[in-house]
Amino acid sequence: MKFGLWHFAIGSRAETAGGYRMTTIKHYKSNLRDICFNLFEFWKIQENVLGTAPYTSIDEDTARDVLSGFCTFCEEEIAPSFAEGDRNPLTLSDDGDVTLPVAVKEALSKYFEAQWYLIDQPESLGGYGAPKVLQWSCFEFLVGANPAVSFYLLGNFMGKLINDLGTESQKARYVDGLVNKAWGATMVLTEPAAGSDVGAGRTKAKHIEGDEWEIEGVKRFITNGDFDGPENIVHMVLARPEGAEIGTKGLSLFIVPKFWVNEDGSLGERNGAYASNIEKKMGIKASATCEMTFGERKPCRGLLVGEVHDGIRQMFNVIEYARMGVGVKSASTLSTAYLNALAYTKERVQGPDLLKAMEKTSPRVTVINHADVRRLLMKQKAYAEGMRALYFLAGITQDDLELAAARGEHDEAKRLHRLNDLLLPLVKGFSSERGYEVLADSLQCFGGSGYCQDYPHEQYIRDQ
């Protein structure tokens, strides 16, 4: 099926034995030009960030090459999995193992094979040593092409977290697997009875010996709680040690692997952390949002992060990363929606030129010639580029914070830390809420066709 010049996806059941395999064109339209404008013309990171410790390994040419190469990779290799992941349901076995759609697994494999995960890693862990604003720029390409794929890459961040907060033994056991072996990872906070009241959590931890604890409880809405592909998944679990105080201050953070990791880094037996349900969701269906049960089928062991009881502060490192990710995702989705709408309105012929509407011979024109359509397009452009500018401000603030800390400017680092704390909820909250609203204007540019799966907008809206 095809409407006008731009079509999105044609389904074919014959391509897979197991179900519905999509034949797609690439839905994702990047805005590399605006990203480079923000980086190199407005913020001038080539003068103010690149080449300065701790970002000495990347110059402007390298940064531009990374952006261009990764942008093309996301358009060509990640975006085609977008529709198939939405149409093909995830499956959960009796053993608690989740199976992903083929296209999503292929996209993840290509990402790791091409070693694009090195963008997010510091030089000390073998990565590019890219500044955060460049990392977030690349994340815009990835999360715009397929947000579900990007969520399965949390292991990269968790490897850095354990490297920063873990004991030497914990680093030796987990960092290499998370950073270099494509292990998965999750952040495990929410419980069925507690919801967003994290401090009301009932999951408990019983001390065994050393940094080893036994975990019991049920968590809900855990993004990518299980999925096939990686040889291990590391759950970062908030739980309350026996005898700890009530509320968030009594929570501690534990490293809870799907397969136990021995002290030499080798994998041991299956641990007692199981996916017990997959949520049936409105959007981002290729992301396995799981109920996770700990310690019911068999004992579930975990390690106390850093051997200190400081769980909510430690987990806030992950929460802040997730907040930024949600904001960038929202900006990226609105941006590609706008660019798809712009392309469609330049090709779709519908209605007469309103300036000559009373003339019987008035020619039919493309819909971009209609004033209200241009208003809708300009609204999308303004918000998409404004949201991008907002997350760039936060990214630059994060880099300035790193630079100030490296120079020993403690007062300036504290000021920038407070500024970052202010910006992150704005990046997340404003972009996600307003982005959802403006996507309706983007769909309206397609008329009735926008409601059909021949175009990506109905999925954009459900995902957002």
N, C-alpha and C positions, 0 to 999 in steps of 0.2 A: 504494500500500500504506500502511496506517495502523494503528498500534498505540495503543490508548488515545486520549488527547487530544493527545499530542505526537508529531508526525511530522516527519521531517527533510527528506527529498528524494525526489522522484519523477522518474525519468529519462525523457527523451523524445528519440528519435533524429530525430524529424521536424523539430526546430526549427533544425537547422543542416545545411548541405550537407556539411560536412567531418567530422561525427562526432557526438559525444554531448554534447548541451547539457542541463544540469540545470535543472529547474524546482524552485526551493527556497523554503522558508520560511527566515527568518533564524535561524541556529543560535546566534548570539552573544548572551549575556546579560551585560551589564555590571554592575559594582557601583559606580555613581557615588556612592552614599551613603557607602560605606566609604572611597573615595578622598577625598571632601570632609571626612570625619571626620579622616583623617590630615593633610590639608593645613591645615585651618582651625581644627580643635578641638584636635588634639594638638600639632602643630608650630606652629600659629598663624603661618603665613607672612605673613599680613596685617600682623602686628606686627613680625616679625623679619627678613623678606626683602623683601617687596613695598614699593616706594617708596624703597628704599635703593640707591645706586649699586653695581653697574651695572643694577639692576632698577627703575628709576624710572618706566617707562612703563606699568606694569600695576598696577592696584589690585585689591582683592578682588572687586568686582562684575565687572570685566573678566575676571578669572581664572575666576570661576564661569560666566560666559557662554561663554568659550572651552571649558571642560570640558563643559558641557551641549551646546553646539552640535556639538563634535567627537564626543562620545559618540553623539549621534543620527545623525550622518553615517556613522560606522563601522558602526552597527547597520543602517542603511538602505541604504547604498551599497557598503560594503566586504564585509560578511559574506556577501551572496548569491553572491560569487565563490568562496567557500571550497570547496564540493563540486565545482564544475565544474573548477577548477584541478587537483583531485586525480584526476578521472575522465578528463580529456582530456589525452593525452600531448603533451609538447613535441616540436617537430620541429627538426631541424638540417639545413640545406641543404648542398650541396657547396661553397658559397661561405663556409661558416662562420657563417651567420646563423641564429639561433634564433627560432622563432615561438611566441608565447604563446597560451594559450587566450583566446578572445574576452572572457570575463567578467573575466579578470585585467587585460587591456588597458583595458577600460572602467572598471574600478575605479581604475586608475592615472590615467587621463585625468580622471576626476571629482575625484580628489584634487588634481591640479594646477590644474584649472579653478576650483575653489573656494578656491585659494590657502592650503590648510591647511599647506603646507610652510613658511609664514612663522612658524609656532610655533617652529620649531627655529632660526631665524636671529636673530642679534643686530640691534640697531637700526642698527648701522653698515653692515649688508648689506641693510637695508630690511625687517627682520623685526620681530616683536612685542617682542623683547627679553625673552622669558619666562625665568624662572629654570629651572634644570635639573630641579628636582623637579616643576615643572609640565609641562615637556617630557616627562619620563618617565611622568607620569600619563596624558598624552595618548597616548603610545606604547603604554601598556597597552591602550587601546581598539583601536588600530590592529592591534597584533600578536595580540590575541585574536580580532578579527574575521576576519583572514586573515594569518597570519605571512608567507606567500610574498610578498604584496603589499608588506609593510613592508620586506622585504629589498631590493626593487628601488629603494628610496629612499635608498640610501647616497650618492648624488651630493650630497645636501644637506650631509652631514657632510664629505665630501671637499672641497667648496667652502670650508668653514670651515678645514679643515686646510691647504689650499694658501694661503689668505689669511693664516694664522698663520705658516707655515713657508717659503713660496715666495719667490722673488725678485720684484721689482716687475714684471719682464717676464712671469713665470709667472702672477702674479696677474691681470695684464691679459688674458692669453690664456685663462685657464681659470675664474676664479671666477664670472664672470657666467653662463657656460654651465651650470655645475654648480648654481648657486643659483637662477637665474631662468629657465632654458630647459629644465629637466627632463632634463639629461644624466644618463646612468647612470654608475655607478662601481663598482669592485671593489677588494678587498684581495687581493693575490696573493703568497702565502707558500709554500704546500705544494708539494713536488715528489714524483713517484712513488717515487723511491728514498730520499727523506729522511723522508717522513711528518712527524711532529711534531718531528723533530730539524731545526729550521729552519736551524741553522748548517751542516748538511751539504748545503745547496743548491748546485747546480752551474750554475744559470743565470748567464750571464756578460755583462758589459758592456764594450764597447770604445769608448774616447773618440774622438769625431769632431772637435768643436771647441766652445769655449765650454761651455755647459751641456748640449750635445747628445751623446747616446751611442747606440750600436747594441746592441740586446739580442738574445741568443740563448738558447733553452732551452725546457723544457716544465714547466708547472705543472699541479697537479691539485687537485680539490675546490674550484674557484674559484666561489664563490656568484655566480650571475647573470653569468657570464663573457660572455654575449651575450644580447640579447633585442631584439625589434623594438619600435619606438615612439619611443625617443629618437633625435635626429639624431646623437648621439655617445655613446660610452662611454669613460670614462677609467679605465685600469687603474693602480693604484699597486703597482709591482712591486719586490720585493726581488731584487737581482742582485749578483753579485760582480765588481767592476772587475778588469781584468787586473792581476796583480801584487799584489792585496790579500791580506791575511792570511786564514788559514782560520778557520772558526767564525763565530759571529754578528757579531763585531766587524768582520769584513771585508765585511759586506753594506752596500750603499747602496740608497737608495730613489729610484725613477724614476717620472716621470709618462709613461705610455705610452698614447696615445689610439688608439681604433679608427680614427678619421679624423684625420689630422694637422691641428693647429691652427696657422695662420699667425700671425705676429707681430701682425697687426692684428685677430686674433680670428676671422677667417673660416676656414671649413673647407677643407682641401686634399684630397689624395689618400688612398686607403685605405692605412693603415699595415699593417705585417706582423705584427699580433697577431690570431690566429684561434682561434675555438673549434673544436677537433678532435674532441670527443666530448661527449655528455651522459651523466652517470651515471644508471643506472636504480636508483632509490632506494626505500626502504621507505616514506618519508613526505616531507612538504613537497615533493610532486612538481611543483608549479607553479613552484618555484624552480629555475632552470636551473643545476645544479651541473656545471661544465664542466672538461674538460681544455683548457688553453690552450697553444698553440704559438706561440712568438715567433721570427721570423726564418727560418722554414723556407720558406714560399711566396715571400716577398719580404723585403727588409731591413726591420727593425723599429726605429724610432727612438724615443727617449725623452729626457726632460729630467731631470737630476739635481736633486732637490728642494733648493731653497735654495743650490744649488752647494756643498754640504757633504757629506762622506761620514760620515753619522751615521744609517744606515738603520734599525737595529733600534730606536733610541730614538725616531725619528720614527714608525715603524710602531706602536710601542706606544701611541700616541694612538688609533689605530684599534682595536688589540686590546682596550684598556680599554673603548672604546665598545661593541665587540661582546660583551664579557663582561657588561656591564650589560644589553645587549639580550637576551641569552640568558636571564638571570635574570628579567627582566620578562616575557618571553614565557612562561616556565614558570609564573610566578605567575598570569598572565592566563589561560592554558589551563586550569589547575586550577580557577580561579575560575568560568569559564563552564561547565566540566564539572560542578562542584558545583551551580551554580544550575539547570542543566538536569536534573540528577538530583533535586534538591529538588522541582522542578515536577512531574516524572514521579511521584515517590512520593506526592505529594499527590492524584494522580488515579487511579493504577492500583489497582484493587481486586483483591486476591489473598489468599486464606487467611482463616481465622477470627481473631477477637480471641483471643489466646492466654490471656488471663485467663478466658475462657469457653469454651476449646477443647473441653472434655469435654461441653459441652451440644450436643445435636443441632441445636438451633435457633440456635446461635451465629451472629451475623451476620458476613458477609464484610466486611472492612475495607480501607481503602487501606493500602498497604505501609508508609507512614511510621508507622503504628501499631505496627509490629513493632520490638521493642527493638534487634535487631541492625542493622536498617536505620537506625535513629536513630543508633546508634553509628558506622556508616559515614559518615553525613551529617555528624556532628559532627567526625569526623576530617578530612574534606575541608575543612570550614569553618575549622577551626583552622589547618591548613597553608596554605590559600589566603590567609587574612588575615595569617598570620604571615609568609609570603613577601613579601606586599605591604608589611608594616611594615619588613621587612629592606631592601627596595630603597628605601623612603622614607628610611631612615636613611642609606643611601649617597647618595641624591640631595640630602638636606639637607646632608650633609658636603661635597659638591661645591659647593653654593651658598655655604656658609660659607667655603670655600676662596677662592672668587671675591671674596666680600665682604672677607675679611681682606687679600687681595692689593690690592684697590682702596683700602683704608685704609693700606696700607704696613706692615701688621703681618707682617713677614717670618717671625719665629719661629713665630707662630700658623699662618701659611700652610704652613710646613714640617710642623708637627704634623698639620694636617688632611690634607696630602698623604700622609703616612705612614698615617693612619687610612683614607683612601680606598683606598690600596694593599692594606690588610688586608681591607677590606670587599668589594672587587670579586670576588675568587675565591670568597668565601662566597656572595655574591649569585648568581653563576653556578653554582658547583658544588653547593651545597646545594639550591637551587631546582630545578635541572634534574634532579638525581638523585632527590630525594625526590618531586618533582612527578610523575615517571614512575611511581614506585611507587604513589602514592596515586590516580592515574588508574585503576588496576585496581579499587580500591575503589569509585570512582565508577561505572565500568561495571557492577559487580556489582549496583548498585541497580536496574538495568534487567532483571536476569535474562538469559535467553537473547536477548531483544530487543536488548540492548546490543551484541551481536556483529554486528548487521545495520546496513546503511548507511542505514536509516530514521532512525537517530539518529547524532549526530556523534561519539560516544565512540570508535568504532573508529579514526576518522581522527585524533582527538586523540592517542590512544596511539601510532599510527604516526608522527605528526608529532613528538611529544615524544621 
